[in-house]
Amino acid sequence: MPRGEVVGTGEREGRPSPIDVHVGSRIRLRRTLLGMSQERLGEALGLTFQQVQKYERGVNRVGASRLFDLSRVLDVPISFFFDDMPDSLTSTFGGQLGRRASPFSDTQDAFGDDTLNRRETLELVRAYYRITDPAVRKRVFDLIKSMGPAEPS
């Protein structure tokens, strides 16, 4: 088998596997939601920030022990890294992998794009959860909802 080719993952000619790219995007999502820098995550894992960047871009494959360490440091179950995997990957690479029920899965499908992974969205969510008073947080939530179009019934 030629170097860089892995059977069953779709990796060809040195391009990252779509699954590795998905796992990397989930690492980035969780790190950003926690307000953690690549440097800080790297320090917690004994890596450089460049290595973290490569994991997040899917350039470097995340091994099982590293995935375990990431789940511990980022405080998520290992399954988090496979949640919300696009249907195109699950049909190509097997079964219902990653199509777990999550509070955002229907919402993400409704957006049909990468909205939930955009920096603006992540910063908005972090800012929202920094509001410590639950009553104020609820008012902000209601205000934002009132500014958008009416929800379909």
N, C-alpha and C positions, 0 to 999 in steps of 0.2 A: 504494500500500500504506500503511495507517495507521501512524503512528509507533509504535514499540515492537513491531511485528509482524514477525517474521522467518520467512520461508517455510522449512518443513522442520525447525524446531527445537522446535516446540511452544510457543514463547513467545507468549502472548496477554495482552492487558490489563495489561501491565506486570509480570506474574509472571515469575520467572526460568525459563529453560529447564531441564528436568530434567537435561540434559547438563551445563549450567553448574553446577548444584548438585552433581552427581557430581564434576566436576573440582575444584570448590571443596572438597569433603569430602576428596578425595585430597590436596590441598595441605595442609589442616589435619592430616590423618593423619600425613603425612611430617614436617611441621614439629614436631608434638607428639612423634613418636618420636625426633626429634633433640634434644628438649628446648629448642627455639628459641622465643623469644617472637615475637608478631606484630610488636613494635617492632624486634627484631633482624632479622627477615626483611625488613621494610620498609626498614630502613637498607641492607641488602645489595642491595636492588633499586632504591633511590632513591625509595621510596614512604613514605607515612605508614601508621601501623598501621591507621587507618580504611580506607584503600584495601585493605590486606591482608584486613581483616574482610569487606569487600564481595566480594572474590574468593572467600573461603572460604564465604560464604553463597550464592554464585552470583548475587548481585545485579548484579555487574559481570562481563561476559564477559571471559575471558582471551584476548588476541590471541596470534598465533603467536610474535611476538618475545618477548612477556612469558612465554609458556609455555617458550620456549627458556631464558630467564634463570632461571625457576623451577627447571627441570630441572638447571641448572648449580649454582645455590645450594643446592638440596636434595639434590644428588648422586644423581639418579635419571634413567633414560631418559625421554624424553617420553611413551612408551607407558604409563609408570606411572600417569599421570593418567587414563587410560582403562581400565586394568585393573579387573577385577571389576565392570564395569558391569552392572546388573541386566538380566535377560533381557527384562523389559518394555521397556526402552529400546532394547536391541539389536534386538528384533523390530520395534519402531516405526520406528527410525531407521537400520536397515540392517545386515544380515549378522551377522557374529561380532565386531563392534567391541567391544573391551574384554574378551572372554571368553577371555583368554589364560591359559595354565596358570601358576599361581603357587603357592607353597607354602601359601597360605592360601585358595585359591579353594574347595576342597572343604569346608574347615572353615567358611568363611563361609556357604556354602549350608546346611551342617548346622545352624548357629545360626538361620538364617532371620530374623535381625533385625540390629540395628546394634551387636551386642556388640563387634565388633573395633574400632569407632570410639569407644567410650565412654572417657571420661577414666580411669576406674579400670583398664581393660585396658591403655591406653597407658602409664600410670604403672607398672603391674606389669611390663610388658615392658621399659621403661627401667631400672627397678630391677634386674631380672634381669640385663640386659646390663652393668650397672655392677659386677657381681661379677667380679673379675678372675681369680680362681683357677678354672680349668676344672673341677677336681675338686669344688670347693664348689658351683659352678654346676650341675654334674650331680646332686649330692646334693639340691639345692633342687628341681630339675626332677623327680627321682624322688619326692621327698616330696609335691609338689603332685599328681603323677599318682596317687599312692597314696591321696590323700584324696578323690578323685572316684570316681564309679561305674566299674565295670569296663568296658573298651572292648569293643564288639561285635566278634566275630571275622569 
